[in-house]
């Protein structure tokens, strides 16, 4: 069976991914192929950490879209494994969902796990500055569907 792409106009179909989807069983048969949109890492003395640094995973979605079932369970497993390897949360910050309202980043509005943030707050978030009101996705920070649009 041919792969189903939910947003072919927005989804970059890499030849290898297309080949995999054409040659492996589908998600309904227990096989899931997902991509991670961003891995954010800071490291080194200038960032106040060691050479290993700190890391977080980020999923980007346009509008108020959330995670589909396959992404949710795949990313939840990745998050659980990362947390098990760093139970004190010294290196792993978590998994986050960033929604954006416009593909022109200069005018876009942003939400992190459903919470509106300014561009300055978004920059601080990527620099791992303390941001107490945003919980990681699978640690109480996931609310779907979102009740308010941008």
C-alpha positions as CSV (number, residue, x, y, z in Angstrom):
1,X,0.0,0.0,0.0
2,X,1.2,3.5,-0.8
3,X,2.1,5.8,2.1
4,X,-0.4,8.4,3.2
5,X,1.0,11.9,3.7
6,X,-1.4,14.1,5.6
7,X,0.1,17.4,4.5
8,X,2.0,16.8,1.2
9,X,2.2,20.5,0.5
10,X,4.0,21.1,3.8
11,X,5.9,17.8,4.3
12,X,9.3,17.4,2.7
13,X,9.3,13.8,1.5
14,X,12.9,12.7,1.6
15,X,13.6,9.9,-0.9
16,X,14.8,7.5,1.8
17,X,11.7,8.1,4.0
18,X,9.5,7.6,1.0
19,X,11.3,4.4,0.2
20,X,10.9,3.2,3.8
21,X,7.2,4.0,3.8
22,X,6.7,2.1,0.5
23,X,8.7,-1.0,1.7
24,X,7.8,-1.4,5.4
25,X,4.5,-2.2,7.1
26,X,2.3,0.7,8.1
27,X,1.6,2.1,11.6
28,X,-1.6,0.0,11.9
29,X,0.8,-3.0,11.6
30,X,3.0,-1.8,14.4
31,X,5.7,0.1,12.5
32,X,6.1,3.8,13.0
33,X,8.6,6.1,11.4
34,X,8.8,9.6,12.9
35,X,11.2,12.5,12.6
36,X,12.3,14.9,15.3
37,X,11.9,18.4,14.2
38,X,14.6,19.9,16.5
39,X,17.2,18.9,19.0
40,X,18.3,21.9,21.0
41,X,21.5,21.7,22.9
42,X,23.6,24.2,24.8
43,X,27.1,23.4,26.1
44,X,30.3,24.8,27.4
45,X,31.5,27.4,29.8
46,X,29.9,30.3,27.9
47,X,26.5,28.7,28.4
48,X,27.2,27.8,32.1
49,X,27.4,24.1,31.6
50,X,30.0,21.4,30.8
51,X,31.0,20.0,27.5
52,X,28.1,17.6,27.5
53,X,25.7,20.4,28.0
54,X,21.9,20.3,28.2
55,X,19.4,19.0,25.6
56,X,15.7,19.2,24.8
57,X,13.6,17.8,21.9
58,X,11.1,20.0,20.1
59,X,8.3,19.3,17.7
60,X,7.1,22.2,15.5
61,X,3.5,22.5,14.4
62,X,1.7,25.1,12.3
63,X,-1.4,26.6,13.9
64,X,-3.0,24.8,16.8
65,X,-2.1,21.3,15.6
66,X,-1.1,18.8,18.2
67,X,0.6,15.5,18.1
68,X,-1.1,12.6,16.3
69,X,-1.3,9.2,18.1
70,X,1.9,7.8,16.5
71,X,4.0,10.8,17.4
72,X,2.6,11.1,20.9
73,X,3.5,7.5,21.8
74,X,6.8,7.5,20.0
75,X,7.9,10.8,21.6
76,X,6.6,9.8,25.0
77,X,8.8,6.7,24.9
78,X,11.8,8.8,23.8
79,X,11.1,11.2,26.7
80,X,10.8,8.3,29.2
81,X,14.1,6.8,28.1
82,X,15.9,10.2,28.3
83,X,14.4,10.9,31.8
84,X,15.5,7.4,33.0
85,X,19.0,8.3,31.9
86,X,18.9,11.6,33.7
87,X,16.5,11.3,36.7
88,X,17.8,14.5,38.3
89,X,17.1,16.4,35.1
90,X,20.5,18.0,35.0
91,X,21.1,17.4,31.3
92,X,17.6,16.6,29.8
93,X,15.1,19.4,29.8
94,X,12.2,17.5,28.2
95,X,10.1,17.4,25.1
96,X,8.2,20.5,23.9
97,X,5.6,21.3,21.3
98,X,6.0,24.7,19.6
99,X,3.1,26.0,17.6
100,X,3.6,29.0,15.2
101,X,1.0,31.1,13.5
102,X,2.8,32.2,10.4
103,X,5.7,30.9,8.3
104,X,7.1,34.4,8.3
105,X,8.9,34.1,11.7
106,X,9.2,37.9,12.0
107,X,5.4,38.2,12.4
108,X,4.5,34.8,13.7
109,X,3.1,34.2,17.2
110,X,4.3,31.3,19.2
111,X,3.0,28.9,21.8
112,X,5.1,26.4,23.8
113,X,3.0,23.6,25.0
114,X,-0.1,25.7,24.5
115,X,1.3,28.8,26.4
116,X,1.6,32.0,24.4
117,X,5.2,33.3,24.4
118,X,6.8,36.4,23.0
119,X,9.8,36.2,20.6
120,X,12.1,37.2,23.5
121,X,10.7,34.5,25.7
122,X,11.1,32.0,22.8
123,X,14.8,33.0,22.5
124,X,15.3,32.6,26.3
125,X,13.6,29.2,26.1
126,X,16.0,28.0,23.5
127,X,18.9,29.3,25.6
128,X,17.6,27.1,28.5
129,X,16.8,30.1,30.7
130,X,14.4,29.2,33.6
131,X,10.9,29.3,32.4
132,X,8.7,27.9,35.3
133,X,5.3,28.3,33.7
134,X,6.1,25.8,30.8
135,X,6.2,22.2,31.8
136,X,7.7,19.6,29.5
137,X,5.2,17.9,27.2
138,X,4.9,14.6,29.1
139,X,5.3,16.0,32.5
140,X,2.0,17.8,32.7
141,X,2.6,20.3,29.9
142,X,0.5,18.6,27.2
143,X,-3.1,19.8,26.8
144,X,-4.9,18.9,23.6
145,X,-6.9,20.1,21.9
146,X,-6.0,23.7,22.6
147,X,-9.0,25.7,23.5
148,X,-7.8,29.0,22.1
149,X,-6.3,29.9,18.7
150,X,-3.7,32.5,18.1
